[in-house]
Amino acid sequence: MRKEYALEGPGRPNPYAKRMGASGRKKVIERFLASEHLVRLDDEIAKAFPSNEAVNEALRLVLKLRNIAPRPPKKATNGERRRRANSR
């Protein structure tokens, strides 16, 4: 007699998992990760944000602040130093 499985979800077995094998699962995982932009947050950071929208809002603010903040002056390259020394 064939087992009937409920829809997939946490704690529910995938009826195709045994037939798929390790290489098949690996391909599925690679395809999923390639199609999604996933970032794993540390636990203490995840606790600070109640939702995905809150994380996105905070990151947008960081990007805005990065554009506003003054940047340190660039260091002169070797070529620029040589030109300055030759012009003196």
Number of C-alpha atoms within 10 A of each C-alpha: 3 4 6 7 10 10 10 10 8 6 6 10 13 14 14 9 11 11 10 14 10 11 9 13 15 12 12 13 12 11 11 12 11 10 9 8 7 9 6 6 9 8 8 8 9 13 10 10 13 9 10 9 10 12 15 12 11 12 12 12 11 12 11 11 11 11 9 9 8 8 8 6 6 6 8 10 8 9 9 11 11 11 10 11 9 8 6 5
